[in-house]
Amino acid sequence: MTIVFTIHQPSSQVFELFDSIYIMAEGRVAFCGSRSEAADFWNGIGRPLPRNFNPADHYISSVAIESDAQRRNTIAAICDAYDASEYGSKLRATVQREAFTWNGDASDSRLGIPIDAVPRASARLIRIFLHFRARFF
């Protein structure tokens, strides 16, 4: 079962429950992969995880948006490094494969799915959201 969840700076205990993580900064992918791959990636770009430090705090503070140009340059460097890394290549290959599979019979839709599937997909997403909201809030 796949669960998509957004948490800004989860505790280290919650972070350990994640199978994979997806970090974005300024609309770009800073990292997508497993927890161990994240540690390897951050080590590889010269930002190793400090000892006894919450990994989520470290990764998020690396890409947290600040107003100064230095921080924006840092974010761009991290995202560029991810794009050029084996992890970025793996993500692009997955997206390409999934897009090809998904687009099988979608010549009449800008969304890449058959036009008659849009209402069903939208209704399903709404039901999932309402179920999640009712259960947790």
Summary of the structure (lengths in Angstrom):
residues: 137
radius of gyration: 18.0
end to end distance: 21.3
largest distance: 53.4
contacts: 313
relative contact order: 0.10
helix: 57%
strand: 9%
